[in-house]
Amino acid sequence: MLASNNVKKTWPHSVISQFEAVDPNTMVENEWYAQYNMLLQHVFKHEDGLGVAPQYSLYESWESIDFTTIYIVERN
């Protein structure tokens, strides 16, 4: 988890607090999407010409509620 003592020295408080706001026992995966998006944007900075773009891919069956989130990092 991001909240370990070693990691707190590495990640800014804004990133850590976002992860701490989610129940670590949650079974709802989309509760983590904003946190991972923020983390990736922190690592892959726009100032360095990088962009993070979440891509949502619906499962093959339209009757299913499952879908996949893929993060694409591109250099401009």
C-alpha positions as CSV (number, residue, x, y, z in Angstrom):
1,M,0.0,0.0,0.0
2,L,1.2,3.5,-0.7
3,A,0.9,4.5,3.0
4,S,3.9,2.5,4.2
5,N,6.6,4.5,6.0
6,N,9.1,4.0,3.2
7,V,6.7,5.1,0.5
8,K,5.6,8.2,2.4
9,K,9.1,9.6,1.9
10,T,8.8,9.1,-1.9
11,W,5.3,10.1,-2.9
12,P,3.8,13.6,-2.3
13,H,1.1,13.9,0.3
14,S,-1.5,14.7,-2.4
15,V,-1.0,11.2,-3.9
16,I,-0.9,9.4,-0.6
17,S,-4.0,11.0,0.7
18,Q,-5.9,10.0,-2.4
19,F,-5.0,6.3,-1.8
20,E,-5.8,6.5,1.9
21,A,-9.3,7.8,1.1
22,V,-10.2,4.4,-0.4
23,D,-11.2,1.5,1.8
24,P,-8.3,-1.0,1.2
25,N,-10.8,-3.9,1.5
26,T,-13.2,-2.5,-1.2
27,M,-14.4,-4.9,-3.8
28,V,-15.4,-2.1,-6.1
29,E,-12.4,-1.7,-8.5
30,N,-13.5,1.7,-9.9
31,E,-12.9,3.3,-6.5
32,W,-9.2,3.1,-7.3
33,Y,-9.3,4.6,-10.9
34,A,-8.9,8.3,-9.8
35,Q,-6.0,7.3,-7.5
36,Y,-4.1,5.4,-10.2
37,N,-4.8,8.2,-12.7
38,M,-3.3,10.7,-10.3
39,L,-0.3,8.5,-9.5
40,L,0.5,8.0,-13.2
41,Q,0.1,11.7,-14.0
42,H,2.6,12.4,-11.1
43,V,5.1,9.9,-12.5
44,F,4.6,10.8,-16.2
45,K,4.5,14.5,-16.2
46,H,2.9,16.7,-18.8
47,E,5.9,19.1,-18.5
48,D,8.1,16.2,-19.8
49,G,5.9,15.8,-22.9
50,L,4.1,12.8,-21.5
51,G,0.3,12.2,-21.3
52,V,-1.8,9.6,-19.4
53,A,-5.0,8.6,-21.1
54,P,-7.2,6.0,-19.5
55,Q,-8.9,3.8,-22.1
56,Y,-12.1,2.0,-21.2
57,S,-12.8,-1.2,-23.1
58,L,-16.2,-2.9,-22.7
59,Y,-16.2,-6.6,-22.3
60,E,-17.3,-8.4,-25.5
61,S,-20.8,-9.0,-24.2
62,W,-23.1,-6.0,-23.8
63,E,-24.9,-7.9,-21.1
64,S,-21.9,-7.9,-18.9
65,I,-21.0,-5.1,-16.5
66,D,-17.3,-6.0,-16.6
67,F,-14.9,-3.8,-18.5
68,T,-11.2,-3.2,-18.6
69,T,-9.3,0.0,-18.0
70,I,-6.0,0.4,-19.8
71,Y,-3.7,3.4,-19.2
72,I,-1.7,4.6,-22.2
73,V,1.3,6.8,-21.7
74,E,2.4,8.7,-24.7
75,R,5.3,11.1,-25.4
76,N,4.3,14.2,-27.5
